[in-house]
Amino acid sequence: MRILVVEDDLEAQRYLVQGLKESGHVVDEAADGEIGLSLALSRPYDVAIVDRMLPVMDGLKVVAEMREHGSATPVLFLSALSEVDDRVKGLKAGGDDYLTKPYAFVELLARIDALMRRRMPAGVRTRLDVGDLELDLLTRAAKRSGTDIELQPREFRLLEYLMRHAGQVVTRTMLLESVWEYHFDPQTNVIDVHISRLRAKIDKGFQAPLLHTVRGAGYMIRAH
Amino acid sequence: MRTKPRLLQTQAFRIVLVYVVLFAFSVTALLFFTYWNTRRTLDAQTDQIIEAEITGLNEEYQHFGLQGLAETVRARTLHQGQSLYMLSDSAHHMIAGNLDSWPQISGSPGDMVEFDYERPVDGKLESRRARGRVYAVPGDVLLLVAQDVHDRYLTERMFTTTLPWTVILILILGTAGGALIGRNMLNRLDTINRTSGEIIAGDLSRRVPLTGSGDEFDVLSENLNRMLDRIERLMKGLREVTDSVAHDLRTPLNRLRNRLEESAARLSAEGAQASEIERAIAETDQLIATFNALLLIAETDAGTTRAAMSALVLGEVAADVVELYEPLADEKKVSLSLLPGPPVVIEGNRSLIAQALANLVDNAIKYTPSGGRIRIRAAIADDGVELSVADSGPGIPEADRPRVTERFVRLEASRNSPGTGLGLSLVAAVAHFHNAELVLDDNAPTGLKAVLRFPLTTLRALPAAPLKNAAE
């Protein structure tokens, strides 16, 4: 995948670029907003990672300009600013996701994976399958090997999110943001308890577990 | 809807009302004085004429006796004029004069008296007012000398009948004028109040509009606007400082974390060094969490955050948090539930209120022993809206309660459990941001009851349809 990194802190930029390359991505980098914008408009990228505060041209402006010129590249904002309303501003300017510095690299990786996945035309799906687990989005019913699984509404949303990102690492923060719409870290890791409840419902009594814990990162649902 | 009582409460209306009453009183007093003075002067004139007449008649009597007096009276009454005479015996039989009969007179002889008499005017008999004196002439004869004062009497009557109406008219017009001025002032004040309300709600860019008349209200508005400019500048400065502090601390923290991650990646996962680095990363994350919490508290407390306010059904926000924490409570064998209550809608920031409530619930779960219970309730109280979290844990000693919302304060008993010591500070900051109050109370028989008390002004009228399905 082609990724554009626009980051003025060269140390952070080097780290990002190296990490992404090690994860198998092709990376271009820019250290200011103007260069970043011209790169974003001249080459096709699968994801752009843009720092909120950039010299020459502010990150918000870069993304606004990208959108103005018809670029649909998903953008992940990185920000060292204080949070409460900056997230909203970033998303309003045309960003697709928002990550506050300092971040864990796995978090960043999981989020750009999700952004790239979102970009792939999936069509309107009414059913999600992972191995023998199926989720009917219309009747809101879950089945594993033909056995009905009773799910609470929130458990359904949690499973749906995991299954939409099957094969990808999904972090606790991502779950909290998309399933519960909370943008703060609860002091206790409540997500783990929800996951273990869900796991008890979908994996208990079956040979092969589907819901896996990815150490130091989050969770992943996959068939094998 | 509330205009009428509000109008009566305005200072302008009250001032005008007091002024109108004083004015009516002064007008009445002034008119009475003028009336009294005029009447006194007129009466003095009349009395002088009567005295002169009597002096003349007395001379006649001295020279020519009763006969002469009667002659003179007859001569003087040949022509109809203002002067009235009547000479009669003790039984009031007329000897001479121009009155038809002896009038009804109260008062003793020698006093100046007023009485009514009748006389033909334009062929019709008319009752008129006169003023005069009765003298006893030796020989059982009475002499009445008077002046017709009917014109004065009419004026006086007109005055006494119109005066109450004048006063009533002054009161009515004055009150109406007061209401008009009051309403005008109210409108101007309303504009100022509305703008202030919007500013309090978070829009610091609003300014009070000026009418351009340069009156006191314009001066007040201008001063307010100048103050607002200053506050906005200060807030902006504060925001910039917060932003640069955030930026300047997060950037090196970011590098630090990146380096640690890089080092961890280079080392094999099993070694002692790797676990040291893992621990360093965890410490860094704790540092970051504390810093983020502090920053959020600072921003929320100062109100510099422009966190979006919207109408929230408090019960729904609470239901979401309960739903998030329910499995955790369940795991600890603590019953966590939201008590049913009326759908209370307030104006607030969902994320901040949810975070505050999450902190309270998190604490409650931490300190409530197995088998305990936590009850959350959103209710309307006398003076506002209450969102409460009541647990059956050990509670907080009364002496410690004011302290626990201070930053980094952790009670000795809880030092060892995880947490930054900022949880309740954030709750207090969120309360402050919403003009609400965090009250820590006893929960009978044991436990802590933490109450977020929102003022009535944040209470919103319930929309016709529910905003959002609580189950969603």
Interface residues (C-beta under 8 A of the other chain):
Chain A: D9 E11 A12 Y15 Q18 M53 A80 L81 S82 E83 V84 D85 V88 T100 K101 P102 Y103 A104 F105 P153 R154 W180 Y182 H183 F184 D185 P186 Q187 T188 V190 V193 H194 S196 R197
Chain B: T242 D243 A246 H247 R250 T251 L253 N254 R255 L256 R257 N258 R259 E261 E262 T284 D285 I288 A289 N292 L295 L296 E299 T300 T305 R306 A307 A308 D320 E323 L324 Y325 P327 L328 D330 E331 S351 L352 A354 Q355 A358 N359 D362 I365 K366 P418 G419 T420 G423 A471 E472
